[in-house]
Amino acid sequence: MCGQENKKMTIQDTVEILTNECIQLRQELRTIKNISEKEKIVLKHIKCYSEINNHINDFPKGLEWFNVPVGLSITQDLAGKIIVLDFFTYCCINCMHILPDLCALETKYSIQDGLIVIGVHSAKFSNEKDSGKILSAIQRYNIAHPVINDNKLSMWRNLGVNCWPTLIILGPKGQPLFVLMGEGHRDELFIYTKVAINYFKSLKQISNHNIPLSPAHHLLPVRENVLRFPSKIQTFLNGNYEKIVISDTGNNRIVVMKLGGFVEHIIGGQSSGFRDGGFDEARFNAPQGICVLNNSIYVADTENHAIRLIDLEKKIVTTVVGTGSQGHDYVGGKFGKEQALSSPWDVAIYHHNQNEETVPIVLIAIAGTHQIWALFLKDTFWWKKKEYKAGTCAAIVGNGKEENRNNAYPHAASLAQPSGLAVAQELQSVFFADSESSSIRKIHLQDGKVTGVAGGDKNPADLHKFGDVDGVKYSVKLQHPLGVAWDSSKNIIYVADTYNHKIKIVDVAGKCETLCGDGKPTKSHTFDEPSGLAVLPKTNALLIADTNNHCIKMLDRNDGSITTISIEFPGSTSSKAEKVFNFDTELSNKNAKLKLFLAVKFDSDVKLNPDAPQSWMINSLPDTWSAKASTDVIGSPIILTAPEENSESKILITLNLITCKTDQCIPKKIDVIFIVKRNSAAPNAVEESKQLKIN
């Protein structure tokens, strides 16, 4: 292009030509081993494009920014910087894969060195245009660089971007230098940045001025007794007791608790890592899917690209598959830790009938390569009598292309970021949430045939047929579902329709209807990007991981009521509250109800953070009483039912608050004690509204 006339060339033309030339440049670089020779070729390319007088337009006015106190300008704030524009959408697994590359680049080259990364969020789904959802994603993925919400795709269109992710590297005057499409360009990214900074420094065009950042991480302070972005949930029976396993993704840990809310095990730490060992020393990195086999829990340790095994008896964690780094294998077949994976997102146990015995197989939704893999725990004869040795892990469904293509042959089918698994053992099938095609699909585990159930489009290449429409099969429209659960008692699939903030029911014929959720993400009865589901068969309830509300909710399938489970972490009830409020009330000594409303008021400029979890839990209640509430959000009613009795009762309610002043957020713990006196003259139904004034 350097020798071409470009006076009439648009910025889209420049980016298109540059995209093709960068493809050729990468191919050339991969044939050269000598670093110096590579740098000479890159420098020649930079000199060519730095002379072209065609700069990109500045960021559009009026768009919302994150991680900076004010919006930025290319011509002013970023003048003299090498700018990496990361066009991404937060649902995209390929976009997630380049975040570690960008983080490593920012660690090597600071803003003062002359580099800045700007995330340009360009939404695929309508839900992703919402700034509140983008803020949650920024926190969830620990993105520290500035991000702009390009909700109308104006920058996307102006530059002719056509895929997620796309990186456009700009020179110090805003001139395009490089275009990288897709993932897997870490080496090129580093050499391009190094040569560009050095070259423009030699021309004295690099500025070392700082750009103030204001990362959003303070909105969710690290606390041991709250969940952060819980993603998946499972249940299992321990004797006659139902227990719950939670993938506490934002805290990089697995939580095992009793149905009543008491936490028995916390496995892993709040800091991310890749370490085996005891429950305290083991480390995960954004774990997602979990499944239980006997006394063991298999974990899809997503950002470690591994399958981990939790032994509840020995209380240790071991790695059973994965190297700790992202792989690009589409076939597999290696043993254990020799087999690299790419973003495992969910796991499920299927019991395969083989020679009159049952052989357990761990099915794995591999979002990164758009496939279903299997970990064979015993020597197994699979479809067409192919033998898999115990300990091997291999792809069993999907060719790796990102499509919604069904097929009678499993390796000819194409999936689109499978993110949730639900085994229907009696049907010898597994249902999966195919998130990027917004559909629910089915694998017939007798032969590997893949069929559609509900959602998506008949055109397998069209991954943009999403919405919020109940119906049958292709008339159904979902929006990026992430979770599924099979209910064998009703022969239905529960679906976490994540970006519609709803829970839906799909039967085996593909008929879909909304069960609950009004589509508006709030902290009341409805949901905010729910992503995990589990059935409690004995209790006749459905558990829901309400991810962006940082809690687990329970739907009573008998009366349709929804409550938030109060989780009692070890030490949380005994730790000292900062303030204690004491109240007295009277209630009839017959069967009676007490409804409590608690409101918090501060006498300074401190306020509750609306983006952080504000919750309460009942820490002390007489055994003969029962409690019910629509939610654990402050200000919502707490309804207590008391039996016929004359004795005085004490009720202890603990409020866990996140309070903020300017840019600092501090957790506070408040205890509220009600002494309830019972007598025949008191009413059967009492409402108490209390305002809690806090300094």
Secondary structure, DSSP 8 states (H G I E B T S, - for coil): -TTS--TT--HHHHHHHHHHHHHHHHHHHTT---HHHHHHHHHHHHHHHHT---------TT--EESSSS---TTTTTTTSEEEEEEE-TT-HHHHHHHHHHHHHHHHS-TTTTEEEEEEE--SSGGGG-HHHHHHHHHHTT--S-EEE-TT-HHHHHTT--SSSEEEEE-TTS-EEEEEESS--HHHHHHHHHHHHHHHHHTT-----------GGGGS---TTS-SS--EEEEEEETTEEEEEEEEGGGTEEEEEETTSBEEEEES-SS---B-EETTT-B-SSEEEEEEETTEEEEEEGGGTEEEEEETTTTEEEEEE--SS----SSEEEEGGGS--S-EEEEEEEEEEETTEEEEEEEEEETTTTEEEEEESS-EE-GGG-EE-TTEEEEEE--S-BS-B-BSSGGG-BBS-EEEEEEEGGGTEEEEEEGGGTEEEEEETTT--EEEEEES-SSTT-------B-EEGGG-B-S---EEEEETTTTEEEEEEGGGTEEEEEETT-EEEEEE--SS--SSSS-SSEEEEEEETTTTEEEEEEGGGTEEEEEETTT--EEE---B-TTTTTS--SEEEEEEEEE-SSSEEEEEEEEEEESSS-EE-TTS--EEEEEE--TT-EEEES-SBTTS-EEEEE-S--S-EEEEEEEEEEEEETTEEEEEEEEEEEEEEE-TTS-SEEEEEEEEEE-
